Amino acid sequence: MATVQTKRASVPRALRTGLRNYWYPVLTSAQLPADAPVGVTRLGEELVAWRDGEGVAHVFADRCAHRGARLSIGDVVDGRLQCRYHGLQYDGTGQCRLVPIEQRYDGRHAQRLCSTSYPTEERAGFVWAYLGTSTSVPPLEMQPELTDPRYVSVVWETTWNANWLLIHDNTCDPYHVPFLHGHFVTRVGANGLEIEKLPDGNPIVTPEAFGVLVTEDLVATSTETTVLVRRKSAGEDHNESFDEVQFTLPCLASVWVPVPDGGSAVRLHQYELPIDEERTVVYSWAGRVAQEADREATRGLLDEFFRPVTTQVFDDDSWITENQPDVEVAWAEENLLSFDVGPPRVRKVIRDAYERQLHDSAPAASRDGAH
């Protein structure tokens, strides 16, 4: 099998922690109480999420504008976020409203202090924040499995100890499936849908069997924001196999997964969001359209079968990516083969988006080559 020449380019430090100026699900609604701030790290940045007196969620940089103390160890007082260090209080816009030593609201010191706040929306069970510096914030768009009431959906969260770029390499590589995940099968048994773990050395992971399981070449097509990897003869009903996987900026992977109940395949979405350079939080949701009479059975299928199977797959995927070297080393020392059609396309879309952001954030004189 031919070896594909790869570009030995370094991975920019900023890109290791993700792309800025996009909407991200920073935590679930259930993780954010009404009466206390919560600290999270996303894109390598420490953030604080909190709710004001009306229950509206807000996301700030996790530091007080006064002396930089973490606001996430503070309190919510009278609908404002209060720093534990000197008692400064911030409203939902990030504006400081009270410096206690001034003994009044909106005093001279308070007026000149602001915390960095990010546009925030709470929808479909997530607190979303637009993490970046762009003044032009696009509308938040979500998949129908989260927004369309015809769908029955389940949502769950996992954390992988690997860089997000390596995880997307894995997600957009269907050829690893029978080898990495070939140690168990799913089938309809006497008690319904079952997971069966196979013995070590099962033929499913041999090269001979692989030729039967994967009989066609993959093709990849891309736009400025997406990459679609699919079998050449993939049909529209998505029932046969893992027919296609799609990457969408900034970090969403979507794949059709067959379910052995005679019904339609389930579409699985994975928001593979960088925590920092070495950790990634994966918010997953899957859904299927169901009629009213079938909704309970569909929820049972997703909760009791689909999620456990997918969790087993995720365990394999996280294990293999955690056993790769640092992304800089992994990419520099790799030798891509002809079937590696997905990862190079995804990397290019991500890198091009990063380059566009650098261009857009550069001063006009610098972009024009002025001196």
Buried (B, 14 or more C-beta within 10 A) or exposed (E): EEEBEBEEEEBEEBBBBBBBBBBBBBBBBEEBEEEEBBBBBBBBBBBBBBBBEEEEBBBBBBBBBBEEBBBBBBBBEEBBBBBBBEBBBBBBEBBBBBBEEEEEEEBEBBEEBBBBBBBBBBEBBBBBBBBBEBEEEEEBEBBEBBEEEEBBBBBBBBEBEBBBBBBBBBBBBBBBBBBBBBBBBBEEEEEEBEEEEEEEEBEBBEEEBBEEBBEEEBEBEBEEEBBBBBBEEBEEEBBEBBBBBBBBBBBBBBBBBBBEBEBBBBBBBBBBBBBBBBBBBBBBBBBBBBEEEBBEEBBBBBEEBBBEBBEBBBEBBBEBBBEBEBBBEBBBEBEBEEBBBBBBBBBEBBBBBBEEBEEEBEEEEEEEEEE
